[in-house]
């Protein structure tokens, strides 16, 4: 028997899980049009490889992973690419993002597949990157990165998360009940890649069928897999909380569980790893719970890009639905519209009604009762964080470990004043992120500006140096050409010619004036004097102009 | 005692040389707060000269429109003075933008390249120019020199990548 540890706080909200577990997983009907977003993961968006009009086959890569942290995107079925444009995506902002729209031809024609067997871990990781396998528990972080132990210490424990603590969501539960063997095969692959000593599967005790199925599958496997029942408490399925319950290790916000020899994956991710490696089936579909205000709540296996509205229609959405949640009621967000497509992150869609989700009462002032601190599974003081976030005192919020907050919503759930605490924390976190980004951009700009100033100065310097060099060169050549006798004679001749010309100019004297009468001579003298005067005036003018 | 004093003096003297502060640290601290757009709206040829002027008491803290009220607040905190509203003489804060060159109109005169304080424009004489949007600080210094008015400032749109959670709006009355 394994020693289980506890974490602080947690809550017990109504579970609402029974509704959607009565029916087995159903393959959703093929929609006519799939809208596949190019960013369904943490990291850089995938780069589109197709253009409108292209024919695509099921499983064909339509966008490749860009950069280190990224994941590829594939055509979920065969058809024709209609557009590669901005479309509404499931995101709390309601903004659009780049998507590939595929007109489904209904033939489900596969691209050629090359299943892998036991192989080098690096080859397997590359396969996962190329297959677009990301964490399906909700964080959608590319799995191949987490499966690289690097040169760090040995991985002691591989934790597989089947806790599924959030109300309403049952997609992992149903997957474990129906496909435990395949999950276990995926787990074995992960254990091999990480070279982990032991594997612990944590499942909450409200899922006896899943526990039984997983135990049966685990005994069939060669890998040492232990299925552990953990108590049902929200958020016991948070990666950090589950790691703490199973191993007693506490991981801080700025650390990775890998540094403590622990790595954690969701059961659905293990299943996706198995499909990608053993069947060469990229991440084309996922299990999604459609529940809440619908006639037949259940789990669907739906293709990525399926309009959520179609799934809701299939489940019989009731007319008095007031809105839709993606994810659970604790951590999910309101969908801006149901026309948005299913993505790798969509584990659950809940149709809201006034009966199921009565409008939140008006928020009242904080009375500092401390209920939130008692409920916080991350050992924080939400009432203080709230104060700092509200007053935009972000530095102080960070000092109080804002980034250890997992946004589980326990504090908001227990708050007697109904303060939307998590919203404040999300606001503060994204403001801090934006500021850090701005700071980085400013540092780059400073560096570039300083380099520009340095460059201008350097160019000036170089030009001056070049000119100086030229001048010295010229001087050197002049000195090298020592004045020879021939050039001397030439120069003397030129000078003599100039002198002659000048003398000629100055020496023009009126001729034939010997026999003139004195009055005429006087007239000539007067004219000569005027001429001389004008010449003198022109001279002074010239010198002035100069 | 004297030997000890001498020894400590030597250590201090060495430390003063070894860990010498190159520049006025206050200038560095002020410069770290300024947004580094290098736009010159403050009346100085760049953020560093403005920071130097503030440190020397020759400029006021409310002359930087891109830094906005928050920048003034931070400067006031750093310098221990009263914050004041932005001086409208130096311009008003605008949404963050990047320059955009209409490449059909550009004649390749290189005037904008010479004006750009962060070398964010690529091009050569009689060749089309283009902005490196990621490096552009939105200073607008390239707009005026363009002889054919082919440069415009475009506000950076809100995308999923730069979207921020909003400040929560609290309902006063239950809906």
Interface residues (C-beta under 8 A of the other chain):
Chain A: X39 X89 X91 X92 X93 X95 X97 X359 X360 X361 X362 X363 X419 X420 X423 X424 X426 X427 X429 X430 X431 X433 X434 X437 X438 X441 X442 X443 X444 X445 X446 X448 X449 X450 X451 X452 X455
Chain B: X31 X34 X35 X36 X37 X38 X46 X47 X48 X117 X118 X119 X120 X135 X137 X158 X159 X160 X162 X163 X164 X165 X166 X167 X168 X170 X171 X172 X173 X174 X175
